[in-house]
Amino acid sequence: MDCLFCKIIEGTIPSTKVYEDDVMYAFRDINPQAPVHVLVIPKLHIDSLNGVNAENSEVIRAIFEKIPEIAKAEGLDSYRLVSNCGPDACQTVHHLHFHIMGGRAMSGLMA
């Protein structure tokens, strides 16, 4: 599979790791949109939120339980969590991922 994020998980493409366990990998975004911008990805390849189902939803649960800990470790009490799903939402990497962004006041609208 020619997936950028799968290659990052494999270590064939370098990244700045923030957190890793058996289920997920978190790393700094190379084009940050906020002072703190961390991507959290499942190690299991899931194309987008549309690919979440009964067989893989436990992975998503684990990620959502860990995101507040990652944010806190990054010094964030307040943050934005984003997952783009599909081309109209500007999903550019087709591997489910969550953006943790913070470190400044965010604008009120995202559209």
Backbone as JSON, one array per atom type, in Angstrom:
{
  "sequence": "MDCLFCKIIEGTIPSTKVYEDDVMYAFRDINPQAPVHVLVIPKLHIDSLNGVNAENSEVIRAIFEKIPEIAKAEGLDSYRLVSNCGPDACQTVHHLHFHIMGGRAMSGLMA",
  "N": [[0.85, -1.18, 0.0], [0.54, 2.21, -0.81], [0.75, 4.37, 1.23], [1.18, 7.37, 2.87], [1.02, 7.8, 5.7], [1.1, 5.18, 6.68], [3.7, 4.56, 5.96], [5.06, 6.33, 7.59], [4.43, 5.23, 10.1], [5.76, 2.77, 9.8], [8.32, 3.71, 9.81], [9.77, 4.32, 7.57], [9.48, 6.79, 6.48], [10.56, 9.73, 7.93], [9.53, 11.18, 11.1], [8.48, 13.35, 13.76], [8.08, 11.99, 16.63], [5.53, 12.01, 19.07], [3.95, 10.42, 20.67], [3.48, 6.9, 21.13], [1.95, 3.71, 20.91], [0.72, 0.32, 20.92], [-1.52, 0.63, 19.35], [-1.74, 3.18, 18.21], [-0.14, 6.09, 16.72], [1.41, 9.14, 17.29], [2.41, 12.29, 16.08], [4.31, 15.27, 15.24], [2.86, 17.73, 13.14], [4.05, 18.5, 9.91], [3.45, 20.85, 8.71], [2.45, 22.98, 10.53], [-0.61, 24.35, 11.81], [-1.07, 25.71, 14.05], [0.5, 26.73, 17.15], [0.89, 24.35, 18.62], [0.56, 21.38, 17.0], [-0.43, 18.36, 16.46], [-0.61, 15.19, 14.96], [-2.67, 12.37, 15.23], [-2.76, 9.01, 14.61], [-4.27, 5.9, 13.73], [-2.61, 2.74, 13.95], [-3.6, 0.69, 12.49], [-4.63, 0.58, 9.19], [-7.11, 2.68, 8.21], [-9.22, 4.19, 5.98], [-10.73, 6.62, 6.35], [-12.99, 8.46, 8.53], [-15.33, 7.37, 7.57], [-14.73, 4.74, 7.26], [-14.85, 3.54, 9.71], [-15.99, 0.91, 11.71], [-17.77, -1.87, 13.27], [-15.77, -3.78, 13.57], [-13.38, -2.35, 13.85], [-13.76, -0.26, 15.61], [-12.91, -0.23, 18.24], [-10.29, 0.58, 18.18], [-10.57, 3.28, 17.6], [-11.87, 4.12, 19.91], [-9.78, 3.75, 21.76], [-7.96, 5.65, 20.82], [-9.42, 8.04, 21.24], [-9.57, 8.01, 23.99], [-6.92, 8.45, 24.63], [-6.21, 10.91, 23.47], [-6.81, 13.26, 25.17], [-4.76, 12.96, 27.08], [-2.43, 13.16, 25.52], [-2.74, 15.81, 24.62], [-2.61, 17.17, 27.09], [0.03, 16.51, 27.85], [1.33, 18.01, 25.97], [0.97, 20.49, 26.96], [-1.52, 21.62, 26.72], [-4.6, 22.86, 27.74], [-6.81, 23.58, 26.49], [-8.02, 22.9, 23.31], [-8.32, 22.23, 19.77], [-9.88, 19.62, 17.98], [-9.69, 17.89, 15.0], [-10.91, 16.06, 12.22], [-10.69, 15.45, 8.93], [-12.86, 14.31, 6.41], [-12.99, 12.87, 3.48], [-12.9, 14.24, 0.08], [-14.23, 16.78, -0.26], [-13.99, 17.82, 2.23], [-11.38, 18.36, 2.4], [-9.59, 16.24, 2.91], [-6.45, 15.03, 2.58], [-4.64, 12.98, 2.95], [-5.29, 9.67, 2.8], [-5.75, 8.1, 5.2], [-7.07, 7.53, 8.21], [-6.97, 10.2, 10.48], [-6.36, 12.39, 13.23], [-6.27, 15.76, 14.05], [-4.71, 17.48, 16.58], [-4.87, 20.61, 17.76], [-3.59, 23.57, 19.15], [-2.55, 26.03, 21.59], [-2.93, 28.64, 21.05], [-5.53, 31.13, 20.75], [-8.24, 29.99, 18.91], [-9.92, 30.53, 15.77], [-13.46, 31.18, 15.51], [-15.02, 30.01, 13.48], [-14.9, 27.34, 11.12], [-15.36, 26.96, 8.46]],
  "CA": [[0.0, 0.0, 0.0], [1.31, 3.43, -0.92], [0.11, 5.31, 2.16], [2.15, 8.19, 3.57], [1.0, 7.58, 7.14], [1.59, 3.82, 6.93], [5.15, 4.63, 5.86], [5.54, 7.0, 8.82], [4.33, 4.23, 11.16], [6.83, 1.81, 9.54], [9.61, 4.36, 10.02], [10.46, 4.56, 6.31], [9.44, 8.25, 6.34], [10.8, 10.26, 9.28], [8.56, 12.04, 11.75], [8.82, 13.7, 15.13], [7.13, 11.25, 17.45], [5.02, 12.59, 20.31], [3.43, 9.3, 21.46], [3.25, 5.66, 20.37], [1.67, 2.46, 21.6], [0.4, -0.75, 19.98], [-2.71, 0.97, 18.57], [-1.69, 4.5, 17.57], [1.11, 6.83, 16.61], [1.18, 10.58, 17.28], [3.62, 12.99, 15.66], [4.12, 16.68, 14.93], [2.52, 18.05, 11.76], [5.16, 19.2, 9.26], [2.94, 22.15, 8.28], [1.53, 23.28, 11.65], [-1.59, 25.42, 11.69], [-1.15, 26.29, 15.39], [1.77, 26.48, 17.84], [0.92, 22.9, 18.85], [-0.23, 20.69, 15.97], [-0.05, 16.94, 16.53], [-1.48, 14.25, 14.27], [-2.82, 11.08, 15.89], [-3.22, 8.07, 13.59], [-4.28, 4.49, 14.12], [-1.65, 1.91, 13.23], [-4.43, -0.04, 11.54], [-5.02, 1.48, 8.11], [-8.53, 2.96, 7.99], [-9.15, 5.31, 5.04], [-11.31, 7.85, 6.9], [-14.06, 8.16, 9.49], [-16.33, 6.54, 6.91], [-14.29, 3.35, 7.34], [-14.98, 3.02, 11.08], [-17.06, -0.08, 11.8], [-17.76, -2.69, 14.49], [-14.51, -4.52, 13.67], [-12.22, -1.5, 14.18], [-14.13, 0.89, 16.45], [-12.14, -0.28, 19.49], [-9.1, 1.39, 17.92], [-10.98, 4.68, 17.71], [-12.1, 4.35, 21.33], [-8.47, 3.89, 22.41], [-7.4, 6.95, 20.41], [-10.14, 9.12, 21.91], [-9.19, 7.99, 25.41], [-5.54, 8.92, 24.75], [-6.04, 12.29, 22.99], [-6.66, 14.25, 26.24], [-3.44, 12.79, 27.71], [-1.45, 13.74, 24.6], [-2.92, 17.27, 24.68], [-2.08, 17.63, 28.38], [1.48, 16.39, 27.79], [1.78, 19.1, 25.11], [0.71, 21.74, 27.66], [-2.8, 22.17, 26.29], [-5.83, 22.68, 28.5], [-7.85, 23.88, 25.51], [-7.5, 22.55, 21.99], [-9.27, 21.85, 18.72], [-9.66, 18.3, 17.41], [-10.27, 17.9, 13.66], [-10.67, 14.95, 11.3], [-11.3, 15.7, 7.64], [-13.38, 13.06, 5.87], [-13.34, 12.96, 2.08], [-12.3, 15.34, -0.7], [-14.85, 18.08, -0.01], [-13.52, 18.28, 3.55], [-9.93, 18.57, 2.23], [-8.75, 15.13, 3.36], [-5.4, 14.84, 1.57], [-4.03, 11.68, 3.19], [-6.41, 8.74, 3.01], [-5.51, 7.27, 6.38], [-7.76, 8.26, 9.28], [-6.09, 10.92, 11.39], [-6.96, 13.45, 14.04], [-5.39, 16.9, 14.32], [-4.81, 18.18, 17.86], [-4.29, 21.93, 17.54], [-3.78, 24.49, 20.26], [-1.45, 26.91, 21.91], [-3.38, 30.0, 20.77], [-6.97, 31.2, 20.56], [-8.63, 29.54, 17.58], [-11.07, 31.27, 15.23], [-14.74, 30.54, 15.84], [-15.6, 29.28, 12.36], [-13.92, 26.53, 10.4], [-15.71, 26.86, 7.04]],
  "C": [[0.89, 1.24, 0.0], [0.68, 4.53, -0.08], [1.19, 6.04, 2.95], [2.18, 7.87, 5.06], [1.41, 6.16, 7.51], [3.11, 3.79, 6.89], [5.76, 5.34, 7.07], [5.5, 6.01, 9.99], [5.47, 3.2, 11.03], [8.21, 2.39, 9.84], [10.37, 4.6, 8.73], [10.4, 6.03, 5.9], [9.61, 8.82, 7.74], [9.66, 11.15, 9.78], [9.08, 12.37, 13.14], [7.76, 13.12, 16.04], [6.81, 12.0, 18.74], [4.58, 11.46, 21.24], [3.28, 8.09, 20.54], [2.9, 4.55, 21.33], [1.3, 1.43, 20.54], [-0.7, -0.36, 19.0], [-2.54, 2.23, 17.73], [-0.29, 5.07, 17.55], [0.74, 8.3, 16.52], [2.49, 11.28, 16.96], [3.29, 14.43, 15.3], [3.83, 16.87, 13.44], [3.68, 18.83, 11.14], [4.75, 20.58, 8.74], [1.95, 22.64, 9.34], [0.65, 24.49, 11.4], [-1.81, 26.13, 13.02], [0.19, 26.02, 16.07], [1.96, 25.0, 18.23], [0.0, 22.28, 17.81], [0.3, 19.27, 15.87], [-1.07, 16.13, 15.76], [-1.49, 12.93, 15.04], [-3.44, 10.13, 14.87], [-3.28, 6.66, 14.16], [-3.21, 3.73, 13.33], [-2.36, 1.02, 12.21], [-4.85, 0.94, 10.44], [-6.54, 1.49, 7.99], [-8.53, 4.22, 7.12], [-9.63, 6.64, 5.62], [-12.33, 7.46, 7.97], [-15.13, 7.28, 8.88], [-15.97, 5.06, 6.96], [-14.38, 2.76, 8.73], [-16.19, 2.09, 11.13], [-16.91, -0.9, 13.08], [-16.44, -3.42, 14.67], [-13.33, -3.65, 14.11], [-12.54, -0.35, 15.15], [-13.4, 0.9, 17.8], [-10.86, 0.54, 19.37], [-9.43, 2.87, 18.11], [-11.25, 5.04, 19.18], [-10.77, 4.58, 22.05], [-7.83, 5.24, 22.07], [-8.08, 8.09, 21.16], [-9.88, 9.13, 23.41], [-7.8, 8.58, 25.61], [-5.37, 10.39, 24.35], [-5.96, 13.3, 24.14], [-5.31, 14.15, 26.96], [-2.34, 13.38, 26.83], [-1.53, 15.26, 24.65], [-2.33, 17.82, 25.98], [-0.55, 17.59, 28.38], [2.1, 17.49, 26.92], [1.5, 20.47, 25.73], [-0.62, 22.38, 27.31], [-3.91, 21.83, 27.26], [-7.03, 22.85, 27.57], [-7.26, 23.6, 24.14], [-8.64, 22.25, 21.04], [-8.87, 20.47, 18.21], [-10.41, 18.24, 16.08], [-9.94, 16.59, 12.96], [-11.43, 15.25, 10.01], [-11.69, 14.36, 7.02], [-13.83, 13.28, 4.43], [-12.81, 14.21, 1.4], [-12.93, 16.7, -0.44], [-14.46, 18.67, 1.34], [-12.0, 18.47, 3.57], [-9.08, 17.48, 2.86], [-7.74, 14.85, 2.27], [-4.65, 13.53, 1.75], [-5.15, 10.72, 3.56], [-6.03, 7.64, 3.99], [-6.12, 8.1, 7.51], [-6.74, 8.93, 10.2], [-6.86, 12.05, 12.07], [-5.91, 14.5, 14.31], [-5.7, 17.43, 15.71], [-4.11, 19.52, 17.65], [-4.59, 22.84, 18.72], [-2.56, 25.36, 20.47], [-1.75, 28.37, 21.58], [-4.9, 29.95, 20.69], [-7.27, 30.85, 19.11], [-9.79, 30.4, 17.09], [-12.34, 30.49, 15.47], [-15.32, 29.71, 14.73], [-14.52, 28.49, 11.63], [-14.22, 26.46, 8.91], [-15.19, 28.05, 6.26]]
}
